[in-house]
C-alpha cells in the first residue's frame, strides 16, 4: 500500500499544485512585458533639421536610436514605455565639437585628465568630438576602454618632408637668427603620429595606413604643395574619407585647397597665406618663420584684399567647410593680457594679429555664404578655464560674428555632422527617426540666448541618460 500511495502522491500532487497556481499563472501572463521605449514628452523640440521649434513634442527612443520625433499627434507613446516629462524645457540634438586635441602622451601615458575632460565635455552637452591631431589607434583604444565618453572620431595628420627634416639650420630673420627643430619632433614627443608624404609617394598607401589606425579622414597639416593636396584628396575620396587642412598648408593656400576638392579648412588666421604669391609662400616654407609672416600682414583691413575674398568665394561655390577656431585665439590673447610682467615675443605678436584678423575673416566668410562648422580647438590638459570650449566658440559666433543663435546651433549640430562626413553625417546632428539617440535637455531656450546652452538638465548619448553632476563627480563611472 505504501508503494501505491507514493505513486498516487507523485501523480496527484503536481496536478493539484498546477491547479492551485493556474490563476496566478494566468494573471502573470496578462501582465505585458515593459516596453523598452523611452518617451520624452512635453518639451519644446528643436530638431536641427531646419524647421522651427515644435512645442509639446514627443520624442521616442528605443535602444540607441530615435524612432520618432515630432508633435504629439505624430508620435504615439507606447502604452508601457518609460515616460520622461519635459514640459517647459528644450530638447536639442547632442552638440558636436568638430575640432579638439585629446591625446597628450608624456612618459608613456596619457594625461590623467583625459577621462575627466571627456566626461566634462559630455556634461556640457557635447556628445561627439573630432580629434584633429593625434595618434588615432592609441586615442581610440583609450576612449573605447572608458565606460563614459562622447563619441570620438580621429583624423590622421599628414605633412611634407620639411615638417620632418629641416636640418636644425639657423634661419636669419629680421628679428635675428632663429633655430627651430622639425615640428614633427614636437608632435612625436606628444605621442602623435604624423605621416610623411613626398610628392612622388603613393597617396593610396597613406590612406591605407590611416584607415588601419582607425582614422576617419586626413588632416593635411604643413609643407604640402597643390599637387600633393590633389593626390591625397583624390585617394581619400576614393574610399569615402574626408580631407581637411589648415588655412594654408604651406605652400598650398586655402584657395588651392578648395580648388583641389578638399572638404574643409581650419583656423581663420591661416588665410593670411592668400596675401603671399606662390613664390613667396615657397620662400616662407624654407624660412620657417610662418607665424611672424602672418603677424606682419594680418590686419582687419587686409581681410578685404581681393585674394582673400576670392578664396572665400571659391569655398562658398565648392561647398568647402570653414572652421574658424576663434575661442582658442581668444584664450591665447587672454593669457598674454593676464601676465604681470610683459616681455614682448613673436608668439604674442602673432596671437594679437591673428585674433582681429581671424574675426574679420569669419565675418566675411559668413557674408559670402561659406558653410561654418563649430570647432573650438579644445585641448584636454591644463587649467580648465584656459581651455577653448564649444560653448565659447558658439558665443563668439553669435556675439562677435553676428550669427543668430539658431545658425550657431546648426553649426554645432546638423552642419557639424555634415562637415565630419561618413557615419556622423548619416547618424548624428539632428533628431530624426533612425539617428543615434544623442540628445540634450535644457531648462532654458537656446534660440533666445546662446548662453542658455549652459542650462543642461541631462544629456543622452546612445539612449543612456546622465545628469551633469553624475558625469563630473565620477558617479557615472561606477
C-alpha positions as MATLAB code, in Angstrom:
seq = 'XXXXXXXXXXXXXXXXXXXXXXXXXXXXXXXXXXXXXXXXXXXXXXXXXXXXXXXXXXXXXXXXXXXXXXXXXXXXXXXXXXXXXXXXXXXXXXXXXXXXXXXXXXXXXXXXXXXXXXXXXXXXXXXXXXXXXXXXXXXXXXXXXXXXXXXXXXXXXXXXXXXXXXXXXXXXXXXXXXXXXXXXXXXXXXXXXXXXXXXXXXXXXXXXXXXXXXXXXXXXXXXXXXXXXXXXXXXXXXXXXXXXXXXXXXXXXXXXXXXXXXXXXXXXXXXXXXXXXXXXXXXXXXXXXXXXXXXXXXXXXXXXXXXXXXXXXXXXXXXXXXXXXXXXXXXXXXXXXXXXXXXXXXXXXXXXXXXXXXXXXXXXXXXXXXXXXXXXXXXXXXXXXXXXXXXXXXXXXXXXXXXXXXXXXXXXXXXXXXXXXXXXXXXXXXXXXXXXXXXXXXXXXXXXXXXXXXXXXXXXXXXXXXXXXXXXXXXXXX';
ca = [
       0.000    0.000    0.000;
       2.806    2.345    0.746;
       4.115    1.912   -2.754;
       0.751    2.628   -4.368;
       0.243    5.691   -2.118;
       3.618    7.084   -3.133;
       2.821    6.619   -6.789;
      -0.572    8.226   -6.288;
       1.028   11.152   -4.482;
       3.515   11.721   -7.268;
       0.675   11.699   -9.737;
      -1.852   13.842   -7.900;
       0.240   16.488   -6.127;
       1.693   18.183   -9.273;
      -1.822   18.288  -10.679;
      -3.128   19.942   -7.524;
      -0.253   22.402   -7.493;
      -0.773   23.335  -11.121;
      -4.471   23.716  -10.477;
      -3.893   25.926   -7.457;
      -1.406   28.114   -9.345;
      -3.321   28.303  -12.577;
      -4.976   31.578  -11.615;
      -1.653   33.199  -10.729;
      -0.004   31.944  -13.908;
      -2.889   33.318  -15.902;
      -2.643   36.683  -14.167;
       1.127   36.828  -14.836;
       0.578   36.141  -18.484;
      -1.891   39.014  -18.629;
       0.788   41.495  -17.458;
       2.690   42.638  -20.561;
       6.449   42.985  -20.513;
       7.727   46.558  -20.028;
       8.140   48.372  -23.333;
      11.834   49.190  -23.944;
      10.931   52.546  -25.448;
      11.606   55.883  -23.755;
       9.142   58.696  -24.453;
      10.229   62.286  -23.796;
       7.030   64.289  -23.726;
       6.059   67.935  -23.473;
       9.402   69.507  -24.455;
       9.940   72.261  -26.954;
      11.715   70.269  -29.672;
      14.408   71.915  -31.808;
      15.449   69.033  -34.016;
      18.272   70.641  -36.006;
      16.708   69.836  -39.386;
      15.997   73.476  -40.160;
      12.332   73.522  -39.208;
      11.096   75.686  -36.367;
      10.635   74.528  -32.772;
       7.808   72.107  -32.040;
       6.016   72.747  -28.768;
       4.578   69.965  -26.609;
       6.589   67.458  -28.648;
       7.077   63.722  -28.275;
      10.426   62.060  -28.917;
      10.597   58.265  -28.813;
      13.850   56.380  -28.241;
      14.422   52.647  -28.378;
      17.880   51.292  -27.671;
      20.445   53.699  -29.079;
      18.192   55.112  -31.819;
      15.456   57.689  -32.227;
      12.303   56.060  -33.601;
      10.047   59.128  -33.824;
      10.195   62.863  -33.087;
       7.531   65.463  -33.653;
       4.239   66.851  -32.439;
       2.165   64.822  -30.022;
      -0.105   63.624  -32.824;
       2.827   62.475  -34.960;
       4.386   60.133  -32.383;
       2.133   57.854  -30.348;
       3.541   56.861  -26.963;
       3.507   53.070  -26.474;
       1.274   52.095  -23.512;
       4.078   50.778  -21.316;
       7.022   52.967  -22.395;
       9.128   54.767  -19.826;
       7.896   58.374  -19.876;
      10.092   61.424  -19.145;
       8.083   64.578  -18.504;
       9.977   67.525  -20.052;
       7.211   70.109  -20.120;
       8.504   73.659  -20.483;
      12.042   72.524  -21.304;
      14.025   72.403  -24.557;
      15.232   69.275  -26.331;
      18.049   69.701  -28.860;
      20.456   67.355  -30.674;
      23.691   66.466  -28.930;
      26.346   69.087  -29.683;
      29.369   68.327  -31.892;
      32.789   69.930  -31.383;
      34.486   69.332  -34.709;
      37.988   70.347  -33.575;
      39.626   69.052  -30.390;
      43.020   67.652  -29.358;
      42.679   64.970  -26.680;
      45.759   62.788  -26.501;
      49.000   64.027  -24.952;
      51.400   61.194  -24.183;
      54.002   62.155  -21.580;
      56.318   59.498  -20.149;
      54.374   56.795  -21.951;
      50.925   57.527  -20.519;
      48.041   59.778  -21.437;
      47.228   62.736  -19.255;
      45.268   61.663  -16.183;
      42.796   64.370  -17.104;
      41.629   62.655  -20.293;
      38.734   60.751  -18.729;
      37.662   63.726  -16.621;
      37.906   66.024  -19.632;
      35.723   63.764  -21.753;
      33.101   63.455  -19.022;
      33.090   67.228  -18.610;
      32.549   67.670  -22.349;
      29.608   65.283  -22.148;
      28.240   67.210  -19.160;
      28.248   70.334  -21.341;
      26.060   68.575  -23.884;
      28.915   67.732  -26.259;
      28.104   64.185  -27.347;
      30.556   63.988  -30.279;
      34.069   65.321  -30.909;
      36.553   65.081  -33.764;
      40.217   64.937  -32.787;
      42.232   66.865  -35.376;
      45.744   65.881  -34.339;
      46.610   62.677  -32.574;
      47.666   59.043  -32.641;
      44.352   57.600  -33.869;
      44.922   53.992  -32.781;
      46.105   54.908  -29.279;
      43.429   57.526  -28.678;
      40.591   55.284  -29.813;
      41.904   52.370  -27.753;
      41.858   54.507  -24.599;
      38.450   56.018  -25.290;
      36.831   52.650  -26.021;
      38.052   51.404  -22.636;
      36.182   54.204  -20.844;
      32.668   53.478  -19.580;
      31.515   57.042  -20.277;
      32.708   59.388  -23.039;
      31.403   61.302  -26.036;
      31.684   59.745  -29.464;
      35.250   60.318  -30.608;
      36.361   60.410  -34.236;
      40.027   60.824  -35.136;
      41.804   62.333  -38.141;
      45.234   61.283  -39.405;
      47.838   64.054  -39.706;
      49.810   64.221  -42.976;
      52.677   66.607  -43.742;
      55.510   67.126  -46.204;
      59.221   66.468  -45.881;
      60.357   69.746  -44.295;
      57.927   69.141  -41.448;
      60.061   66.130  -40.504;
      63.542   67.205  -41.616;
      64.860   70.745  -41.552;
      68.463   70.004  -40.607;
      68.337   72.209  -37.486;
      69.760   75.010  -39.599;
      69.555   78.504  -38.235;
      67.458   80.979  -40.204;
      68.338   84.657  -40.457;
      65.238   86.799  -39.997;
      64.583   90.492  -39.460;
      64.472   89.708  -35.741;
      67.760   87.827  -35.633;
      68.942   84.275  -36.282;
      66.372   81.628  -35.266;
      66.954   77.887  -34.765;
      63.982   75.548  -34.913;
      63.681   71.794  -34.559;
      61.494   69.955  -37.068;
      57.855   70.418  -35.972;
      57.255   66.683  -36.324;
      59.612   66.086  -33.405;
      57.359   68.169  -31.158;
      54.309   66.202  -32.259;
      56.046   62.867  -31.802;
      57.051   63.879  -28.265;
      53.315   64.232  -27.537;
      52.754   60.730  -28.866;
      51.121   61.885  -32.084;
      51.826   60.060  -35.344;
      52.032   62.370  -38.393;
      52.633   60.626  -41.712;
      55.289   61.863  -44.138;
      54.159   62.404  -47.731;
      56.572   63.222  -50.535;
      55.290   64.386  -53.944;
      56.260   61.058  -55.550;
      54.791   58.850  -52.799;
      51.726   56.671  -53.286;
      48.761   58.521  -51.744;
      46.691   55.332  -51.539;
      49.243   53.831  -49.139;
      48.873   56.872  -46.849;
      45.113   56.404  -46.846;
      45.507   52.679  -46.114;
      47.736   53.381  -43.094;
      45.265   55.972  -41.806;
      42.331   53.590  -42.127;
      44.250   50.805  -40.409;
      44.853   53.150  -37.464;
      41.116   53.853  -37.205;
      41.180   57.385  -38.629;
      38.007   58.603  -40.309;
      39.828   61.096  -42.561;
      43.020   63.012  -43.304;
      44.139   66.331  -41.893;
      46.729   67.966  -44.132;
      48.995   69.907  -41.849;
      52.016   71.541  -43.493;
      54.657   71.563  -46.231;
      52.348   70.220  -48.922;
      52.079   71.750  -52.377;
      48.997   71.871  -54.584;
      49.798   68.670  -56.479;
      50.294   66.769  -53.222;
      46.963   68.065  -51.907;
      45.199   66.959  -55.098;
      46.668   63.450  -54.885;
      45.787   62.986  -51.217;
      42.251   64.342  -51.650;
      41.592   62.045  -54.608;
      42.944   58.978  -52.797;
      40.929   59.663  -49.641;
      37.725   60.360  -51.542;
      38.076   57.071  -53.417;
      37.408   55.257  -50.147;
      34.919   57.772  -48.734;
      37.280   59.573  -46.326;
      37.093   63.368  -45.889;
      40.158   65.618  -46.112;
      40.699   68.819  -44.141;
      43.632   71.196  -43.986;
      44.965   74.321  -42.334;
      44.056   77.729  -43.720;
      47.174   77.145  -45.739;
      49.323   74.054  -45.596;
      52.475   75.919  -46.622;
      52.775   76.369  -49.533;
      49.292   75.290  -50.737;
      46.854   78.111  -49.987;
      43.230   77.917  -48.866;
      42.114   78.783  -52.400;
      44.240   75.973  -53.823;
      42.857   73.554  -51.243;
      39.275   74.422  -52.179;
      40.059   74.009  -55.886;
      41.615   70.609  -55.115;
      38.287   69.421  -53.696;
      39.271   69.434  -50.029;
      36.296   69.132  -47.669;
      37.222   71.797  -45.121;
      39.710   74.394  -43.928;
      40.560   75.172  -40.302;
      41.903   78.246  -38.499;
      40.893   81.703  -39.706;
      44.408   83.101  -39.232;
      45.680   80.822  -41.994;
      44.014   82.963  -44.637;
      46.967   85.305  -44.304;
      48.643   82.891  -46.701;
      46.479   84.271  -49.508;
      48.377   87.570  -49.212;
      51.591   85.978  -50.486;
      52.383   84.849  -54.006;
      53.141   81.206  -54.715;
      56.844   82.034  -54.902;
      56.695   83.911  -51.600;
      54.903   81.014  -49.944;
      57.647   78.653  -51.106;
      60.247   81.001  -49.624;
      58.372   81.212  -46.336;
      58.288   77.429  -46.080;
      62.063   77.356  -46.395;
      62.420   80.255  -43.959;
      60.190   78.553  -41.378;
      59.090   81.826  -39.799;
      55.434   81.489  -40.742;
      53.936   82.989  -37.599;
      55.881   86.221  -37.970;
      54.978   86.387  -41.653;
      51.330   86.180  -40.580;
      51.791   88.864  -37.903;
      53.310   91.218  -40.486;
      50.330   91.104  -42.888;
      47.284   90.046  -40.845;
      45.152   93.099  -40.106;
      41.411   93.737  -40.102;
      41.859   95.806  -43.260;
      43.889   93.179  -45.136;
      40.975   90.739  -44.863;
      39.258   92.682  -47.647;
      42.124   92.083  -50.060;
      40.695   90.609  -53.294;
      42.869   87.489  -52.887;
      41.268   86.577  -49.568;
      37.781   87.355  -50.832;
      38.415   85.167  -53.887;
      39.411   82.267  -51.625;
      36.248   82.637  -49.553;
      34.075   82.882  -52.676;
      35.666   79.720  -54.042;
      34.959   77.896  -50.777;
      31.331   79.016  -50.926;
      30.984   77.766  -54.528;
      32.610   74.416  -53.811;
      30.796   73.847  -50.503;
      34.093   73.776  -48.606;
      33.527   73.976  -44.849;
      35.281   76.542  -42.676;
      36.178   76.034  -39.021;
      37.445   79.371  -37.610;
      38.513   78.186  -34.075;
      38.046   81.680  -32.637;
      37.805   80.737  -28.965;
      41.303   79.255  -28.891;
      42.761   82.542  -30.168;
      40.722   84.476  -27.618;
      42.170   82.350  -24.813;
      45.686   82.954  -26.135;
      45.143   86.722  -26.093;
      43.731   86.491  -22.551;
      46.858   84.616  -21.483;
      49.130   87.438  -22.602;
      46.767   90.049  -21.122;
      46.956   88.329  -17.730;
      50.757   88.303  -17.483;
      52.021   90.712  -14.822;
      55.412   91.097  -16.428;
      55.186   91.895  -20.100;
      58.039   90.619  -22.260;
      57.392   91.070  -25.995;
      57.581   87.856  -28.013;
      56.970   86.592  -31.519;
      54.177   84.384  -30.205;
      52.330   87.344  -28.708;
      52.690   89.383  -31.899;
      51.229   86.506  -33.870;
      48.340   85.866  -31.455;
      47.237   89.502  -31.310;
      47.372   89.888  -35.076;
      45.592   86.584  -35.640;
      42.753   87.494  -33.286;
      41.392   90.586  -35.044;
      42.229   89.217  -38.489;
      40.507   85.898  -37.786;
      37.333   87.563  -36.543;
      37.053   89.649  -39.698;
      37.818   86.673  -41.960;
      34.972   84.797  -40.295;
      32.564   87.718  -40.737;
      33.422   87.827  -44.446;
      33.044   84.062  -44.747;
      29.541   84.250  -43.270;
      28.591   87.176  -45.530;
      29.726   85.206  -48.580;
      27.858   82.033  -47.704;
      30.735   79.780  -46.624;
      29.477   76.830  -44.581;
      30.587   77.025  -40.947;
      31.380   74.101  -38.647;
      31.819   74.901  -34.963;
      35.187   73.615  -33.768;
      36.845   75.035  -30.673;
      40.458   73.729  -30.824;
      39.883   72.436  -27.288;
      42.765   70.604  -25.578;
      42.440   68.018  -22.810;
      45.064   69.387  -20.447;
      45.925   72.463  -18.398;
      43.636   74.636  -16.244;
      40.036   74.153  -17.314;
      39.395   77.897  -17.538;
      42.219   78.242  -20.084;
      40.813   75.653  -22.477;
      38.842   76.685  -25.533;
      35.290   75.335  -25.473;
      32.454   74.762  -27.895;
      30.176   76.985  -25.824;
      32.795   79.732  -26.025;
      33.071   79.274  -29.797;
      29.307   79.475  -30.237;
      29.178   82.579  -28.054;
      31.732   84.296  -30.297;
      29.891   83.246  -33.455;
      26.779   84.955  -32.109;
      28.201   87.958  -30.239;
      31.203   88.850  -32.432;
      30.413   87.406  -35.848;
      26.692   88.115  -35.956;
      25.206   84.662  -36.396;
      21.773   84.092  -34.926;
      21.615   81.570  -32.075;
      19.810   79.235  -34.494;
      22.605   79.468  -37.084;
      25.246   78.916  -34.412;
      23.377   75.837  -33.155;
      23.211   74.449  -36.680;
      27.000   74.897  -36.919;
      27.349   72.627  -33.870;
      24.707   70.036  -34.832;
      23.447   69.368  -38.366;
      26.205   71.230  -40.202;
      28.959   69.883  -37.960;
      27.764   66.335  -38.672;
      27.832   67.054  -42.392;
      31.305   68.533  -42.019;
      32.567   65.340  -40.370;
      31.116   63.258  -43.201;
      30.831   59.464  -43.220;
      28.796   57.865  -40.439;
      28.358   61.126  -38.461;
      26.673   62.757  -41.460;
      24.195   59.873  -41.649;
      23.589   59.263  -37.953;
      24.234   62.452  -35.966;
      23.334   66.124  -35.792;
      19.527   66.021  -35.933;
      16.642   64.495  -34.012;
      15.067   62.232  -36.624;
      13.997   58.611  -36.868;
      16.991   56.341  -37.416;
      19.562   58.756  -35.962;
      21.535   57.979  -32.836;
      19.733   58.984  -29.655;
      22.165   61.773  -28.734;
      20.070   64.464  -27.064;
      20.390   67.359  -24.634;
      17.576   68.629  -22.409;
      17.880   72.299  -21.422;
      15.856   74.238  -18.903;
      16.119   77.467  -20.962;
      15.599   78.425  -24.592;
      18.907   78.441  -26.542;
      17.266   80.169  -29.513;
      16.698   83.324  -27.495;
      20.146   83.312  -25.861;
      23.012   81.047  -26.905;
      24.277   81.242  -23.311;
      21.290   79.116  -22.303;
      23.220   76.095  -23.565;
      24.690   76.085  -20.075;
      21.303   75.145  -18.575;
      21.779   71.387  -19.115;
      19.272   69.204  -17.248;
      20.533   65.925  -18.665;
      22.472   64.515  -21.590;
      21.574   61.373  -23.540;
      24.188   59.562  -25.601;
      23.110   56.441  -27.443;
      19.965   56.167  -25.345;
      21.712   56.456  -21.954;
      20.970   59.451  -19.737;
      23.307   61.266  -17.341;
      22.970   64.431  -15.348;
      25.950   66.822  -15.381;
      26.675   66.216  -11.697;
      26.899   62.451  -12.254;
      29.432   62.933  -15.034;
      31.647   65.461  -13.271;
      31.639   63.653   -9.921;
      32.558   60.297  -11.425;
      29.367   58.554  -10.320;
      28.713   57.733  -13.970;
      31.925   55.685  -13.988;
      30.554   53.214  -11.412;
];
